[in-house]
Amino acid sequence: MRLQRKRPVDRERYYRGVRMVPYDLVKELAIALGATAILVVVLAAALSSPDVPSDTIQRWAQDDPVDFVTAATNELAGSSTSAQYGPPYNNGSGSVQSWWVLHPQAWAGVHQPVDQPNDFVLAPLQSAVPGDASLRTALATFTGASGDRQSGWLDNYTKALGKASVKSGEVATAEGDYGPVPLLMSRLLGVARSGGLDGLLLTNGNFYQTDYTKPLLFMGDGSHLSGLAQDQKLTGNLWGMMNETGRYPGQSWLWLYTLWYQIAPFNASSNADLLVVLVMVGATTLLLLVPFIPGLRDIPRWIPIHRLIWRRYYAEQAAGRGART
């Protein structure tokens, strides 16, 4: 049997009678992109969350020098919160959490050591020594003194800072036996105001300088950072974990974690972080095991809420079965 070759389609004949309109795909794409860009800009300007600039030690030292000097004095004395924190920063016990036989913080040990007096005060000041003979002398006097002598100077100066004021940009206190501490704090304040302390605390010997542990620990030991959190409604008792700055909502999925911090016994426990983690690990494990736990896995069969939600589907299925019978 001989097959006939298919005749080529006449394009003009094929589309005869079909109404055609000019269409420019590039033009349509350009219009769509332009309209989308305008919509994004307008909505971003009207609805986006605020772009609050990052806080720095430099800003802290400029805005509240008394608080900065007070925190720096506590760091030098080793009496700040972070200096007594415990693992992973040091061997303190001030913020070590545990429950029953679980001591994960102690088990992990000190794996990110921070020496507050040296890292936050003495080392930055030593970097500023070369052109400052007075600072060189003050450092030698302080480091060469006995521990009791250092503690006496620092205790006296800390008490005096409670009534300190700012005069001509410097922190002024009543006369007292402070040794070289006022000069050390004055120079450190100058380094911080210039932005140098931010850079010095970020330097870690690596190519990327992205470890903000030390600056955050230092700032957390003052009242400046906690004051900003209070102003922006970001504290824990205000559900701050799930907020952005201002009145803007943030990570709503964190409500389940934040919830536990608002109720007893978590809101009064010094081990709240560990307890909340344990509760969430237990709840997540229970959720994963639902298909394997007799009784628990049968709840949807006993309380068929899903049939109410999918009632249209089940009605169609029932109607189909009725038609087949």
TORRO-330482 format. One line per 10 residues: number of its first residue (from 1); their letters; for each residue x negated, y negated, z negated of N, C-alpha, C. Coordinates in steps of 0.1 Angstrom, whole numbers. Each point is the difference from the previous one (the first is absolute). Example, Ala and Ser with C-alpha at 12.3 -4.5 7.8 and 13.67 -1.06 7.14 Angstrom:
1	AS	-132:57:-78:9:-12:0:-9:-12:0 | 4:-11:7:-9:-11:0:8:-11:-8 $
//
This chain:
1	MRLQRKRPVD	-8:12:0:8:-12:0:-9:-12:0 | 3:-9:9:-8:-12:1:6:-12:-9 | -9:-5:-8:4:-11:-9:-1:-13:7 | 10:-9:-1:0:-13:6:-8:-9:-10 | -8:-9:6:-7:-10:-8:10:-10:-4 | -3:-4:-13:9:-11:-5:-3:-13:6 | 10:-7:5:-2:-13:6:-4:-10:-10 | -9:-9:3:-4:-11:-10:12:-9:-3 | 1:-4:-13:11:-8:-4:-2:-14:5 | 10:-6:6:0:-14:5:4:-8:-13 $
11	RERYYRGVRM	-10:-7:-5:2:-8:-12:11:-10:1 | 0:-7:12:10:-10:2:14:6:0 | 1:12:7:13:6:1:5:6:-14 | -10:5:-7:3:6:-13:6:-11:-10 | -6:-12:0:5:-10:-9:10:-9:6 | 5:3:12:10:-9:6:13:1:-8 | 5:-12:-3:12:-1:-8:-2:-2:-15 | -12:2:-4:-4:-1:-14:-4:-15:-3 | 7:-6:-9:-3:-15:-3:-14:-1:-6 | -8:-9:5:-13:-2:-5:-2:-14:-5 $
21	VPYDLVKELA	-8:-2:-11:-3:-13:-5:-15:-1:-2 | -6:-12:2:-15:-1:-2:-3:2:-15 | -11:7:-2:-5:3:-14:-15:-1:-1 | -4:-9:-9:-14:-2:-2:-4:6:-14 | -6:11:0:-4:7:-13:-10:-9:-8 | -9:-5:6:-10:-8:-7:6:-13:-6 | 10:-6:7:7:-11:-5:8:4:-12 | 7:11:1:8:4:-11:-8:4:-13 | -12:6:3:-9:3:-11:-5:-12:-7 | -4:-10:8:-5:-13:-6:11:-7:-8 $
31	IALGATAILV	12:0:5:11:-6:-8:2:7:-13 | 0:14:1:3:8:-13:-11:-3:-10 | -13:0:5:-11:-2:-10:1:-14:-5 | 3:-10:8:1:-14:-5:11:-1:-10 | 11:5:2:12:-1:-9:-4:7:-13 | -6:12:1:-4:7:-12:-10:-7:-9 | -10:-6:7:-10:-8:-7:6:-12:-7 | 9:-7:6:7:-11:-6:8:4:-12 | 7:12:1:8:5:-11:-9:4:-11 | -11:6:2:-9:4:-10:-5:-12:-8 $
41	VVLAAALSSP	-4:-10:7:-6:-12:-6:11:-7:-9 | 12:-1:5:11:-6:-7:3:8:-13 | 1:13:2:4:8:-12:-12:0:-10 | -12:1:5:-12:0:-9:0:-13:-8 | 3:-12:6:0:-12:-7:11:-1:-10 | 11:6:3:12:-1:-9:0:10:-11 | -5:12:3:3:12:-9:-13:6:-5 | -12:-3:5:-12:7:-5:-3:-3:-14 | -8:9:-6:-4:-3:-14:-12:-10:0 | -2:-7:-11:-10:-11:0:-14:6:1 $
51	DVPSDTIQRW	-8:-8:6:-14:4:2:-8:-7:-11 | 0:6:-12:-7:-6:-11:-15:3:1 | -9:-10:-1:-14:2:2:-5:9:-12 | -11:7:3:-6:9:-10:-6:-9:-11 | 2:5:-12:-6:-7:-11:-15:4:-2 | -8:-9:-4:-14:2:-1:-6:-5:-14 | -11:5:-3:-7:-6:-12:-3:-14:1 | -3:-5:12:-3:-14:3:12:-8:-4 | 12:4:5:12:-8:-3:3:0:-15 | -2:12:-7:2:1:-14:-9:-10:-8 $
61	AQDDPVDFVT	-13:0:4:-9:-9:-7:3:-15:2 | 5:-3:12:4:-14:3:13:-4:-7 | 10:9:-1:13:-3:-5:0:1:-15 | -7:9:-6:0:2:-15:-13:4:-5 | -10:-10:-1:-13:3:-4:-1:6:-14 | 9:-5:-9:-1:5:-14:3:15:-1 | 10:4:8:4:14:0:-11:8:6 | -6:-5:11:-12:7:6:-11:2:-9 | -4:-11:-7:-12:1:-9:4:9:-12 | 12:0:-5:4:9:-11:-1:14:4 $
71	AATNELAGSS	5:3:12:-1:14:5:-15:4:2 | -8:-9:6:-14:3:2:-8:2:-13 | 4:-7:-10:-6:1:-14:3:14:-5 | 13:4:2:4:14:-5:-7:11:8 | -3:-3:13:-7:10:8:-14:1:-6 | -7:-11:-3:-13:0:-5:-1:7:-13 | 11:-2:-8:0:6:-14:4:15:1 | 5:5:11:4:14:1:13:2:-7 | 8:-11:-2:13:2:-7:12:-2:9 | -2:-1:13:12:-2:9:7:14:1 $
81	TSAQYGPPYN	12:-1:6:8:12:2:-7:10:9 | -6:-5:11:-6:9:9:-13:6:-6 | -7:-7:-9:-12:5:-6:3:11:-9 | 12:1:-5:4:11:-10:10:9:7 | 1:0:13:10:7:7:-1:15:-1 | -12:5:3:-2:15:0:-2:4:15 | 0:13:2:-2:6:14:11:-6:9 | -4:-3:13:-12:4:6:-11:-11:0 | 2:-10:-9:-10:-12:0:-10:1:-10 | 3:5:-12:-9:1:-11:4:11:-10 $
91	NGSGSVQSWW	-7:0:-11:3:11:-10:9:-5:-11 | 7:-11:2:10:-5:-10:12:8:-1 | 9:-4:-9:12:8:-2:13:-9:0 | -2:-12:3:11:-10:-1:12:3:9 | -2:6:11:11:2:10:0:14:5 | -5:10:-8:0:14:4:13:6:-3 | 6:6:10:14:6:-2:-2:16:0 | 9:6:-8:0:15:0:13:4:-6 | 4:13:2:12:5:-5:-2:15:-3 | 3:4:-12:-2:14:-4:-14:5:3 $
101	VLHPQAWAGV	-1:10:8:-14:5:4:-5:-6:13 | 7:-9:5:-4:-6:13:-8:-13:-3 | -12:0:5:-9:-12:-2:-7:-3:14 | 8:-3:10:-6:-1:13:-10:-12:1 | 3:-10:-7:-10:-12:1:-13:4:-6 | 0:7:-11:-12:4:-7:-7:11:8 | 7:8:7:-5:11:8:-8:-6:12 | 6:-10:6:-7:-7:11:-13:-6:-4 | 0:-6:-12:-13:-6:-5:-2:-14:7 | -12:-5:-3:-4:-13:5:-7:2:14 $
111	HQPVDQPNDF	8:-3:10:-5:2:14:-1:-13:8 | 4:-11:-7:-1:-13:6:-5:-10:-10 | -12:2:-5:-5:-8:-12:0:-15:3 | 4:-7:-10:0:-15:0:-5:-4:-14 | -11:-8:1:-7:-5:-12:4:-15:-1 | 11:-3:-7:5:-14:0:-10:-11:-4 | -8:1:-11:-9:-11:-3:-10:-2:11 | -5:11:6:-11:-2:10:7:-3:14 | 10:8:4:5:-2:13:8:-13:2 | 7:-5:-11:8:-11:2:-6:-13:-4 $
121	VLAPLQSAVP	-11:0:-9:-6:-12:-5:-15:-1:3 | -7:9:-6:-15:-1:0:-6:2:15 | 5:10:7:-6:2:14:3:-12:9 | 13:-5:0:3:-12:8:-9:-12:-4 | -2:-2:-13:-8:-11:-4:-15:2:4 | -5:12:-1:-13:2:4:-3:-3:15 | 11:2:8:-2:-4:14:0:-15:2 | 4:-8:-10:0:-14:1:-12:-6:-7 | -9:8:-5:-11:-5:-8:-11:-7:7 | -4:4:12:-13:-5:7:-1:-15:-1 $
131	GDASLRTALA	10:-8:2:-1:-14:0:5:-7:-12 | 2:7:-11:6:-5:-12:-8:4:-12 | -10:-8:-4:-8:3:-12:7:1:-13 | 11:-8:-2:7:0:-12:8:13:-1 | 5:5:11:8:12:0:-10:12:-3 | -12:0:6:-10:10:-2:-3:1:-15 | -2:-11:-6:-3:0:-15:12:5:-8 | 12:-4:4:12:4:-8:2:15:1 | -2:6:12:1:14:2:-11:8:-8 | -12:-6:0:-10:7:-8:3:-1:-15 $
141	TFTGASGDRQ	5:-11:-4:3:-1:-14:11:9:-4 | 11:2:8:11:8:-3:-4:15:0 | -6:4:11:-4:14:1:-11:4:-10 | -8:-9:-4:-10:3:-10:4:0:-14 | 13:-5:-3:5:0:-14:5:14:-4 | 1:1:-13:5:13:-5:15:1:3 | 5:12:-1:14:2:2:9:-7:-10 | -4:-1:-12:8:-8:-10:0:-15:3 | -12:-4:4:-1:-15:4:9:-3:12 | 0:9:10:8:-2:12:15:0:-4 $
151	SGWLDNYTKA	4:10:-9:14:1:-4:4:-13:-8 | -9:-5:-8:4:-12:-8:2:-12:10 | -9:-2:10:3:-11:9:13:2:8 | 2:12:4:12:2:8:13:-1:-8 | 0:5:-12:12:-2:-9:3:-14:-3 | -11:-8:-3:2:-14:-3:6:-8:12 | -6:4:12:5:-7:12:14:4:4 | 3:13:-2:14:4:3:10:-7:-8 | -3:-2:-13:9:-7:-9:2:-15:4 | -11:-5:4:0:-15:4:8:-1:13 $
161	LGKASVKSGE	0:10:9:7:-2:13:15:0:-2 | 5:4:-12:14:-1:-3:5:-15:0 | -9:-9:-3:4:-15:0:-8:-7:10 | -5:7:11:-9:-7:10:9:-8:9 | -7:-10:6:7:-9:10:-10:-1:12 | 5:-6:11:-8:-2:12:-3:-15:1 | -13:-3:0:-5:-14:1:-10:-1:12 | 3:-8:9:-9:-2:12:-3:13:7 | 10:9:0:-1:13:7:-7:11:-8 | -4:-4:-12:-7:10:-9:9:4:-12 $
171	VATAEGDYGP	-2:12:-5:7:5:-12:-7:-6:-12 | 8:-8:-8:-6:-6:-12:5:6:-12 | -8:3:-10:4:6:-13:-6:-8:-11 | 4:2:-12:-6:-6:-12:-14:5:-2 | -8:-8:-7:-14:4:-3:0:12:-8 | -10:9:3:-1:12:-8:-13:8:4 | -2:11:-7:-11:8:3:3:10:11 | -2:-4:12:3:8:11:-12:5:8 | -12:-4:-4:-12:4:7:1:-4:14 | -5:8:10:0:-4:14:13:3:7 $
181	VPLLMSRLLG	10:5:-7:12:5:6:7:-11:8 | 2:-13:-5:7:-10:7:-7:-3:14 | -13:0:0:-7:-2:13:2:11:9 | 0:12:-5:2:12:9:14:-1:6 | 10:-3:-8:14:-1:5:1:-12:10 | -6:-11:-3:0:-11:9:-5:3:14 | -11:7:0:-6:4:13:8:10:7 | 6:10:-7:9:10:6:12:-7:6 | 5:-9:-7:12:-8:5:-3:-7:13 | -12:-5:1:-5:-7:12:-1:10:11 $
191	VARSGGLDGL	-5:12:-2:-2:10:10:14:5:5 | 10:1:-10:13:5:3:7:-11:9 | -1:-12:-4:7:-11:7:-5:-1:15 | -13:3:2:-5:-1:14:4:12:8 | 6:10:-6:4:12:7:-11:11:0 | -11:-3:-6:-11:9:0:3:13:-8 | 7:-2:-11:3:12:-9:9:10:7 | 9:-5:9:8:10:7:-8:9:9 | -10:-7:7:-9:8:9:-9:9:-8 | -5:-4:-12:-10:8:-7:7:12:-6 $
201	LLTNGNFYQT	13:-1:-4:7:12:-6:4:9:11 | 0:-4:13:4:9:11:-12:7:5 | -12:-5:-2:-12:7:6:-2:13:-6 | 0:11:8:-2:13:-5:-10:8:8 | -8:-6:9:-10:6:7:5:8:13 | 13:0:2:6:6:12:2:-10:11 | 2:6:12:2:-9:11:13:-8:-1 | 11:7:-4:13:-6:-2:2:-4:-14 | 2:-13:-3:2:-5:-13:15:-1:-3 | 6:11:-3:15:1:-2:4:5:-14 $
211	DYTKPLLFMG	-10:2:-9:3:5:-13:3:-11:-9 | 12:-3:-3:4:-12:-9:2:4:-14 | -6:12:-4:2:5:-14:-5:-11:-10 | -12:-4:1:-6:-9:-10:7:-14:0 | 3:-6:11:7:-13:-1:14:2:-6 | 7:11:3:13:2:-6:-1:2:-15 | -10:8:-4:-2:3:-15:-3:-13:-7 | -9:-8:6:-3:-13:-7:12:-9:-1 | 7:-2:11:12:-8:0:11:5:-9 | 1:13:-1:10:6:-9:-3:-2:-14 $
221	DGSHLSGLAQ	-12:-3:-4:-3:-3:-14:3:-14:-5 | 4:-8:10:4:-14:-4:16:0:1 | 5:-12:-3:15:-2:0:5:-5:13 | -10:-4:9:4:-7:13:8:10:9 | -5:12:1:6:9:9:14:5:-5 | 1:2:-13:13:4:-5:10:-11:1 | -5:-13:-1:9:-11:1:5:-1:14 | -8:3:10:5:0:14:10:11:2 | -2:11:-6:10:11:2:13:-4:-7 | -1:-6:-11:13:-5:-7:7:-10:9 $
231	DQKLTGNLWG	-7:-9:5:6:-11:9:7:6:12 | -6:11:6:5:6:12:10:11:-3 | 3:2:-13:10:11:-4:-5:14:4 | -13:2:-2:-6:13:4:-5:8:-12 | 4:-3:-12:-3:8:-12:8:12:-1 | -5:10:-7:7:13:-1:14:0:-5 | 2:-9:-11:13:0:-6:10:-7:9 | -5:-6:11:9:-7:10:1:9:13 | -4:13:-1:0:9:11:-9:-5:11 | -11:-6:-5:-10:-6:10:-6:9:10 $
241	MMNETGRYPG	-1:13:-3:-6:10:9:8:0:13 | 13:-3:0:7:0:13:4:-13:5 | -7:-11:-4:2:-13:5:-11:-5:8 | 2:-10:9:-10:-8:6:0:-13:-7 | -9:-9:3:-1:-13:-6:13:-7:1 | 4:-9:-10:12:-7:1:12:9:-2 | 11:-3:7:12:8:-2:2:10:11 | -10:3:7:1:9:12:-1:15:-5 | 9:8:6:-1:14:-4:-12:7:6 | -5:10:-6:-12:6:5:2:15:3 $
251	QSWLWLYTLW	-7:9:-6:0:14:2:12:6:-8 | 12:0:6:11:5:-8:-1:15:-4 | -8:8:8:-1:14:-3:-7:2:-14 | -6:-11:-5:-7:2:-13:9:-1:-12 | 13:-2:3:9:-2:-12:0:12:-9 | -2:12:6:0:12:-9:-11:1:-9 | -12:-6:4:-12:0:-9:2:-11:-10 | 5:-12:5:1:-11:-9:11:2:-11 | 10:7:4:11:3:-10:-5:6:-13 | -9:9:0:-5:7:-12:-6:-10:-10 $
261	YQIAPFNASS	-7:-11:6:-7:-9:-9:10:-9:-8 | 13:0:4:10:-9:-6:7:7:-12 | -2:14:-1:8:7:-10:-9:7:-10 | 6:4:-11:-7:7:-10:-2:15:4 | -10:6:-4:-11:-5:-8:-12:-6:7 | 2:-1:14:-11:-5:8:-3:-15:-3 | 10:-8:-2:-2:-15:-2:-7:-3:-13 | -2:10:-9:-6:-3:-13:-13:9:-1 | -4:7:10:-11:9:-1:-13:-6:6 | -11:3:-7:-13:-5:5:-5:10:11 $
271	NADLLVVLVM	7:11:2:-3:9:10:10:0:11 | 7:-11:2:11:-1:10:-4:4:14 | -11:-4:5:-4:3:13:-2:15:3 | -6:7:-10:-2:14:2:13:7:-1 | 9:-4:-10:13:6:-1:9:-1:12 | 0:-12:6:8:-2:12:-5:8:12 | -14:1:1:-5:9:10:4:14:-2 | 0:5:-12:3:14:-3:15:2:3 | 9:-9:-3:14:1:2:2:1:15 | -6:-9:8:2:0:15:-6:12:6 $
281	VGATTLLLLV	-11:5:-5:-5:13:5:9:11:-2 | 6:1:-12:10:10:-4:12:-1:9 | 5:-12:2:13:-2:8:-3:3:14 | -11:-3:5:-4:3:14:-1:15:2 | -6:7:-9:-2:14:0:14:7:0 | 9:-5:-9:13:6:-1:8:-2:13 | -2:-11:7:7:-3:12:-5:10:11 | -14:2:0:-5:9:10:4:15:-2 | 3:3:-13:4:14:-3:15:3:0 | 8:-11:3:15:2:1:4:12:8 $
291	PFIPGLRDIP	-5:2:12:4:12:8:-3:14:-7 | -8:0:-10:-5:13:-5:6:2:-14 | 7:-9:-6:4:1:-14:15:4:0 | 3:13:-4:14:4:-1:8:-9:-8 | 12:-3:4:9:-9:-8:-1:-14:5 | -12:-5:0:-3:-14:4:3:-1:15 | -5:10:8:2:0:14:15:2:4 | 8:5:-9:14:2:3:9:-11:-3 | -5:-11:-6:8:-12:-3:7:-5:12 | -6:-2:12:7:-5:11:12:9:4 $
301	RWIPIHRLIW	0:13:-3:11:9:3:11:-2:-10 | -4:-2:-13:10:-2:-10:7:-14:1 | -9:-10:3:5:-14:1:-2:-4:14 | 8:3:9:-2:-3:14:1:-14:5 | -7:-9:-6:1:-14:4:-4:-2:15 | -9:9:5:-4:-1:14:11:2:9 | 10:8:-4:12:3:9:8:-13:1 | 0:-8:-10:8:-13:1:-7:-9:9 | -13:-1:-1:-8:-9:9:1:4:14 | 0:14:3:0:5:14:14:6:3 $
311	RRYYAEQAAG	10:-6:-6:14:5:2:4:1:14 | -4:-10:8:4:0:14:-6:13:8 | -12:2:-3:-7:12:6:7:13:-4 | 3:1:-13:6:13:-5:15:1:6 | 7:-11:2:13:0:5:-1:5:15 | -10:-5:7:-1:4:14:-4:15:1 | -8:5:-10:-4:14:0:12:9:-3 | 9:-5:-9:12:8:-4:9:0:12 | 2:-11:7:9:-1:11:-5:9:11 | -13:1:3:-6:9:10:3:15:-3 $
321	RGART	-2:3:-13:2:14:-4:15:4:2 | 9:-10:-3:14:3:1:4:2:15 | -6:-8:9:3:1:14:-4:14:5 | -12:5:-5:-5:12:6:8:12:-5 | 7:-1:-12:8:11:-5:14:0:6 $
//
